[in-house]
């Protein structure tokens, strides 16, 4: 709630949208599972996809930071 107040005080636009962490499997089956963070705007007209992130913990942290920035919903 404090971070939302900071955004409102600064006049930063409220983007909203949905932030998701998705596992990505190596097609060959030999590599480890990696993760990707994505964001979709509320209207669906804007999208963003991160490069592959090697650990689930790292992806969760990246998603939390992105979610705080856009004031979205993390799923």
N, CA, C and O atoms as CSV, one atom per row, in Angstrom:
chain,resi,resn,atom,element,x,y,z
A,1,UNK,N,N,0.822,-1.179,0.000
A,1,UNK,CA,C,0.000,0.000,0.000
A,1,UNK,C,C,0.872,1.250,0.000
A,1,UNK,O,O,0.520,2.250,-0.626
A,2,UNK,N,N,1.998,1.204,0.692
A,2,UNK,CA,C,2.882,2.360,0.728
A,2,UNK,C,C,3.419,2.662,-0.664
A,2,UNK,O,O,3.490,3.825,-1.062
A,3,UNK,N,N,3.802,1.611,-1.420
A,3,UNK,CA,C,4.344,1.839,-2.762
A,3,UNK,C,C,3.292,2.458,-3.679
A,3,UNK,O,O,3.629,3.295,-4.516
A,4,UNK,N,N,2.026,2.065,-3.542
A,4,UNK,CA,C,0.964,2.646,-4.354
A,4,UNK,C,C,0.822,4.131,-4.041
A,4,UNK,O,O,0.614,4.945,-4.941
A,5,UNK,N,N,0.934,4.478,-2.769
A,5,UNK,CA,C,0.857,5.893,-2.376
A,5,UNK,C,C,2.001,6.690,-2.983
A,5,UNK,O,O,1.808,7.832,-3.401
A,6,UNK,N,N,3.191,6.100,-3.034
A,6,UNK,CA,C,4.335,6.792,-3.633
A,6,UNK,C,C,4.075,7.100,-5.097
A,6,UNK,O,O,4.371,8.198,-5.568
A,7,UNK,N,N,3.517,6.121,-5.822
A,7,UNK,CA,C,3.211,6.332,-7.233
A,7,UNK,C,C,2.190,7.452,-7.403
A,7,UNK,O,O,2.328,8.292,-8.292
A,8,UNK,N,N,1.177,7.465,-6.559
A,8,UNK,CA,C,0.139,8.481,-6.667
A,8,UNK,C,C,0.686,9.864,-6.329
A,8,UNK,O,O,0.299,10.850,-6.956
A,9,UNK,N,N,1.575,9.948,-5.350
A,9,UNK,CA,C,2.136,11.233,-4.961
A,9,UNK,C,C,3.027,11.795,-6.063
A,9,UNK,O,O,3.046,13.007,-6.279
A,10,UNK,N,N,3.742,10.962,-6.744
A,10,UNK,CA,C,4.651,11.413,-7.802
A,10,UNK,C,C,3.921,11.733,-9.096
A,10,UNK,O,O,4.506,12.321,-10.005
A,11,UNK,N,N,2.688,11.365,-9.189
A,11,UNK,CA,C,1.956,11.590,-10.425
A,11,UNK,C,C,2.281,10.559,-11.497
A,11,UNK,O,O,2.010,10.787,-12.676
A,12,UNK,N,N,2.859,9.431,-11.102
A,12,UNK,CA,C,3.174,8.365,-12.046
A,12,UNK,C,C,1.882,7.720,-12.521
A,12,UNK,O,O,1.014,7.430,-11.698
A,13,UNK,N,N,1.724,7.490,-13.802
A,13,UNK,CA,C,0.483,6.886,-14.281
A,13,UNK,C,C,0.293,5.466,-13.752
A,13,UNK,O,O,1.260,4.728,-13.564
A,14,UNK,N,N,-0.930,5.104,-13.522
A,14,UNK,CA,C,-1.289,3.770,-13.056
A,14,UNK,C,C,-1.532,2.904,-14.293
A,14,UNK,O,O,-2.544,3.063,-14.976
A,15,UNK,N,N,-0.610,1.995,-14.576
A,15,UNK,CA,C,-0.731,1.160,-15.772
A,15,UNK,C,C,-1.651,-0.031,-15.542
A,15,UNK,O,O,-2.433,-0.391,-16.422
A,16,UNK,N,N,-1.562,-0.648,-14.362
A,16,UNK,CA,C,-2.373,-1.825,-14.070
A,16,UNK,C,C,-1.929,-3.011,-14.895
A,16,UNK,O,O,-0.770,-3.094,-15.302
A,17,UNK,N,N,-2.830,-3.913,-15.139
A,17,UNK,CA,C,-2.525,-5.090,-15.935
A,17,UNK,C,C,-2.193,-6.306,-15.097
A,17,UNK,O,O,-2.343,-6.298,-13.875
A,18,UNK,N,N,-1.742,-7.347,-15.768
A,18,UNK,CA,C,-1.450,-8.630,-15.127
A,18,UNK,C,C,0.016,-8.992,-15.343
A,18,UNK,O,O,0.523,-8.941,-16.463
A,19,UNK,N,N,0.686,-9.359,-14.252
A,19,UNK,CA,C,2.081,-9.809,-14.290
A,19,UNK,C,C,2.085,-11.304,-13.983
A,19,UNK,O,O,1.479,-11.741,-13.005
A,20,UNK,N,N,2.768,-12.090,-14.819
A,20,UNK,CA,C,2.792,-13.543,-14.650
A,20,UNK,C,C,4.201,-14.103,-14.744
A,20,UNK,O,O,5.038,-13.587,-15.486
A,21,UNK,N,N,4.459,-15.172,-13.982
A,21,UNK,CA,C,5.709,-15.934,-14.095
A,21,UNK,C,C,5.349,-17.249,-14.774
A,21,UNK,O,O,4.455,-17.964,-14.322
A,22,UNK,N,N,6.052,-17.567,-15.868
A,22,UNK,CA,C,5.754,-18.775,-16.645
A,22,UNK,C,C,6.998,-19.643,-16.767
A,22,UNK,O,O,8.057,-19.146,-17.151
A,23,UNK,N,N,6.891,-20.940,-16.445
A,23,UNK,CA,C,8.029,-21.836,-16.667
A,23,UNK,C,C,8.213,-22.103,-18.158
A,23,UNK,O,O,7.240,-22.234,-18.901
A,24,UNK,N,N,9.474,-22.181,-18.587
A,24,UNK,CA,C,9.798,-22.471,-19.986
A,24,UNK,C,C,10.663,-23.730,-19.997
A,24,UNK,O,O,11.726,-23.775,-19.377
A,25,UNK,N,N,10.199,-24.729,-20.699
A,25,UNK,CA,C,10.965,-25.985,-20.777
A,25,UNK,C,C,11.808,-25.997,-22.039
A,25,UNK,O,O,11.395,-25.503,-23.089
A,26,UNK,N,N,12.995,-26.569,-21.918
A,26,UNK,CA,C,13.880,-26.721,-23.060
A,26,UNK,C,C,13.275,-27.781,-23.990
A,26,UNK,O,O,12.934,-28.876,-23.544
A,27,UNK,N,N,13.146,-27.459,-25.263
A,27,UNK,CA,C,12.511,-28.388,-26.213
A,27,UNK,C,C,13.274,-29.699,-26.360
A,27,UNK,O,O,12.676,-30.744,-26.614
A,28,UNK,N,N,14.587,-29.644,-26.202
A,28,UNK,CA,C,15.379,-30.867,-26.350
A,28,UNK,C,C,15.248,-31.766,-25.126
A,28,UNK,O,O,15.562,-32.954,-25.185
A,29,UNK,N,N,14.781,-31.195,-24.016
A,29,UNK,CA,C,14.636,-31.984,-22.797
A,29,UNK,C,C,15.923,-32.137,-22.020
A,29,UNK,O,O,15.926,-32.756,-20.956
A,30,UNK,N,N,17.021,-31.588,-22.522
A,30,UNK,CA,C,18.312,-31.744,-21.862
A,30,UNK,C,C,18.609,-30.619,-20.871
A,30,UNK,O,O,19.308,-30.832,-19.881
A,31,UNK,N,N,18.084,-29.430,-21.135
A,31,UNK,CA,C,18.391,-28.284,-20.295
A,31,UNK,C,C,17.465,-28.175,-19.101
A,31,UNK,O,O,16.436,-28.846,-19.024
A,32,UNK,N,N,17.849,-27.322,-18.180
A,32,UNK,CA,C,17.019,-27.070,-17.008
A,32,UNK,C,C,15.853,-26.168,-17.375
A,32,UNK,O,O,15.878,-25.473,-18.391
A,33,UNK,N,N,14.851,-26.191,-16.542
A,33,UNK,CA,C,13.695,-25.327,-16.748
A,33,UNK,C,C,14.090,-23.885,-16.432
A,33,UNK,O,O,14.756,-23.628,-15.429
A,34,UNK,N,N,13.686,-22.961,-17.274
A,34,UNK,CA,C,13.908,-21.536,-17.031
A,34,UNK,C,C,12.538,-20.876,-16.899
A,34,UNK,O,O,11.503,-21.517,-17.082
A,35,UNK,N,N,12.550,-19.590,-16.580
A,35,UNK,CA,C,11.294,-18.884,-16.330
A,35,UNK,C,C,11.268,-17.569,-17.091
A,35,UNK,O,O,12.306,-17.015,-17.450
A,36,UNK,N,N,10.065,-17.089,-17.326
A,36,UNK,CA,C,9.878,-15.825,-18.009
A,36,UNK,C,C,8.826,-15.021,-17.249
A,36,UNK,O,O,7.882,-15.584,-16.696
A,37,UNK,N,N,8.998,-13.705,-17.226
A,37,UNK,CA,C,8.021,-12.811,-16.605
A,37,UNK,C,C,7.339,-12.058,-17.736
A,37,UNK,O,O,7.999,-11.547,-18.641
A,38,UNK,N,N,6.021,-11.994,-17.679
A,38,UNK,CA,C,5.289,-11.259,-18.706
A,38,UNK,C,C,4.333,-10.267,-18.064
A,38,UNK,O,O,3.924,-10.426,-16.914
A,39,UNK,N,N,3.983,-9.232,-18.839
A,39,UNK,CA,C,3.010,-8.235,-18.406
A,39,UNK,C,C,2.068,-7.965,-19.563
A,39,UNK,O,O,2.500,-7.805,-20.704
A,40,UNK,N,N,0.785,-7.917,-19.266
A,40,UNK,CA,C,-0.245,-7.597,-20.247
A,40,UNK,C,C,-1.069,-6.445,-19.694
A,40,UNK,O,O,-1.536,-6.497,-18.556
A,41,UNK,N,N,-1.245,-5.407,-20.501
A,41,UNK,CA,C,-2.022,-4.245,-20.066
A,41,UNK,C,C,-3.493,-4.636,-19.905
A,41,UNK,O,O,-3.930,-5.647,-20.454
A,42,UNK,N,N,-4.249,-3.841,-19.157
A,42,UNK,CA,C,-5.656,-4.177,-18.945
A,42,UNK,C,C,-6.447,-4.337,-20.247
A,42,UNK,O,O,-7.319,-5.202,-20.330
A,43,UNK,N,N,-6.163,-3.533,-21.246
A,43,UNK,CA,C,-6.869,-3.640,-22.523
A,43,UNK,C,C,-6.294,-4.689,-23.453
A,43,UNK,O,O,-6.895,-5.003,-24.480
A,44,UNK,N,N,-5.131,-5.238,-23.106
A,44,UNK,CA,C,-4.487,-6.241,-23.939
A,44,UNK,C,C,-3.724,-5.685,-25.125
A,44,UNK,O,O,-3.196,-6.447,-25.934
A,45,UNK,N,N,-3.659,-4.352,-25.240
A,45,UNK,CA,C,-2.982,-3.758,-26.392
A,45,UNK,C,C,-1.475,-3.622,-26.191
A,45,UNK,O,O,-0.742,-3.439,-27.163
A,46,UNK,N,N,-0.998,-3.707,-24.944
A,46,UNK,CA,C,0.437,-3.641,-24.661
A,46,UNK,C,C,0.866,-4.918,-23.958
A,46,UNK,O,O,0.175,-5.424,-23.074
A,47,UNK,N,N,2.031,-5.432,-24.373
A,47,UNK,CA,C,2.567,-6.658,-23.762
A,47,UNK,C,C,4.072,-6.536,-23.626
A,47,UNK,O,O,4.727,-5.842,-24.404
A,48,UNK,N,N,4.611,-7.220,-22.628
A,48,UNK,CA,C,6.057,-7.248,-22.429
A,48,UNK,C,C,6.443,-8.636,-21.958
A,48,UNK,O,O,5.737,-9.232,-21.145
A,49,UNK,N,N,7.563,-9.164,-22.461
A,49,UNK,CA,C,8.053,-10.492,-22.087
A,49,UNK,C,C,9.535,-10.393,-21.775
A,49,UNK,O,O,10.309,-9.865,-22.574
A,50,UNK,N,N,9.927,-10.897,-20.620
A,50,UNK,CA,C,11.336,-10.843,-20.215
A,50,UNK,C,C,12.150,-11.894,-20.957
A,50,UNK,O,O,11.599,-12.842,-21.515
A,51,UNK,N,N,13.461,-11.714,-20.957
A,51,UNK,CA,C,14.310,-12.818,-21.434
A,51,UNK,C,C,14.230,-13.963,-20.424
A,51,UNK,O,O,13.663,-13.806,-19.343
A,52,UNK,N,N,14.787,-15.087,-20.772
A,52,UNK,CA,C,14.757,-16.248,-19.871
A,52,UNK,C,C,15.508,-15.948,-18.578
A,52,UNK,O,O,16.582,-15.347,-18.588
A,53,UNK,N,N,14.919,-16.379,-17.467
A,53,UNK,CA,C,15.511,-16.193,-16.140
A,53,UNK,C,C,15.801,-17.591,-15.597
A,53,UNK,O,O,14.903,-18.433,-15.575
A,54,UNK,N,N,17.044,-17.860,-15.155
A,54,UNK,CA,C,17.430,-19.227,-14.804
A,54,UNK,C,C,16.778,-19.811,-13.546
A,54,UNK,O,O,16.689,-21.033,-13.431
A,55,UNK,N,N,16.326,-18.994,-12.610
A,55,UNK,CA,C,15.764,-19.558,-11.382
A,55,UNK,C,C,14.354,-19.025,-11.130
A,55,UNK,O,O,14.016,-17.906,-11.515
A,56,UNK,N,N,13.547,-19.848,-10.481
A,56,UNK,CA,C,12.184,-19.436,-10.156
A,56,UNK,C,C,12.211,-18.283,-9.154
A,56,UNK,O,O,11.401,-17.361,-9.239
A,57,UNK,N,N,13.134,-18.341,-8.216
A,57,UNK,CA,C,13.259,-17.272,-7.219
A,57,UNK,C,C,13.556,-15.927,-7.896
A,57,UNK,O,O,12.952,-14.910,-7.556
A,58,UNK,N,N,14.482,-15.932,-8.845
A,58,UNK,CA,C,14.816,-14.718,-9.585
A,58,UNK,C,C,13.625,-14.190,-10.373
A,58,UNK,O,O,13.403,-12.981,-10.440
A,59,UNK,N,N,12.863,-15.098,-10.967
A,59,UNK,CA,C,11.677,-14.700,-11.736
A,59,UNK,C,C,10.611,-14.113,-10.820
A,59,UNK,O,O,9.952,-13.140,-11.187
A,60,UNK,N,N,10.433,-14.686,-9.642
A,60,UNK,CA,C,9.451,-14.172,-8.689
A,60,UNK,C,C,9.834,-12.767,-8.214
A,60,UNK,O,O,8.974,-11.902,-8.055
A,61,UNK,N,N,11.131,-12.553,-7.988
A,61,UNK,CA,C,11.606,-11.227,-7.573
A,61,UNK,C,C,11.387,-10.215,-8.695
A,61,UNK,O,O,10.916,-9.105,-8.450
A,62,UNK,N,N,11.728,-10.597,-9.923
A,62,UNK,CA,C,11.528,-9.707,-11.069
A,62,UNK,C,C,10.040,-9.372,-11.244
A,62,UNK,O,O,9.689,-8.230,-11.540
A,63,UNK,N,N,9.187,-10.354,-11.063
A,63,UNK,CA,C,7.749,-10.138,-11.197
A,63,UNK,C,C,7.231,-9.198,-10.112
A,63,UNK,O,O,6.373,-8.356,-10.378
A,64,UNK,N,N,7.746,-9.338,-8.896
A,64,UNK,CA,C,7.328,-8.459,-7.796
A,64,UNK,C,C,7.727,-7.012,-8.076
A,64,UNK,O,O,6.947,-6.092,-7.827
A,65,UNK,N,N,8.928,-6.811,-8.589
A,65,UNK,CA,C,9.393,-5.458,-8.913
A,65,UNK,C,C,8.552,-4.869,-10.041
A,65,UNK,O,O,8.118,-3.720,-9.955
A,66,UNK,N,N,8.322,-5.641,-11.091
A,66,UNK,CA,C,7.509,-5.172,-12.210
A,66,UNK,C,C,6.085,-4.866,-11.748
A,66,UNK,O,O,5.505,-3.851,-12.135
A,67,UNK,N,N,5.531,-5.741,-10.927
A,67,UNK,CA,C,4.176,-5.548,-10.424
A,67,UNK,C,C,4.058,-4.262,-9.609
A,67,UNK,O,O,3.067,-3.540,-9.720
A,68,UNK,N,N,5.065,-3.978,-8.795
A,68,UNK,CA,C,5.053,-2.749,-8.010
A,68,UNK,C,C,5.128,-1.521,-8.921
A,68,UNK,O,O,4.488,-0.504,-8.653
A,69,UNK,N,N,5.901,-1.620,-9.982
A,69,UNK,CA,C,6.049,-0.498,-10.906
A,69,UNK,C,C,4.758,-0.197,-11.661
A,69,UNK,O,O,4.370,0.964,-11.795
A,70,UNK,N,N,4.092,-1.246,-12.156
A,70,UNK,CA,C,2.885,-1.021,-12.963
A,70,UNK,C,C,1.611,-0.983,-12.131
A,70,UNK,O,O,0.538,-0.683,-12.655
A,71,UNK,N,N,1.716,-1.287,-10.830
A,71,UNK,CA,C,0.529,-1.353,-9.942
A,71,UNK,C,C,-0.491,-2.336,-10.508
A,71,UNK,O,O,-1.681,-2.033,-10.600
A,72,UNK,N,N,-0.004,-3.518,-10.884
A,72,UNK,CA,C,-0.874,-4.519,-11.492
A,72,UNK,C,C,-1.267,-5.612,-10.531
A,72,UNK,O,O,-1.176,-5.454,-9.313
A,73,UNK,N,N,-1.707,-6.726,-11.094
A,73,UNK,CA,C,-2.097,-7.904,-10.339
A,73,UNK,C,C,-1.121,-9.007,-10.706
A,73,UNK,O,O,-0.919,-9.286,-11.888
A,74,UNK,N,N,-0.509,-9.642,-9.703
A,74,UNK,CA,C,0.439,-10.731,-9.965
A,74,UNK,C,C,-0.282,-12.060,-9.875
A,74,UNK,O,O,-0.971,-12.348,-8.896
A,75,UNK,N,N,-0.112,-12.864,-10.912
A,75,UNK,CA,C,-0.729,-14.209,-10.922
A,75,UNK,C,C,0.307,-15.264,-11.086
A,75,UNK,O,O,-0.019,-16.451,-11.118
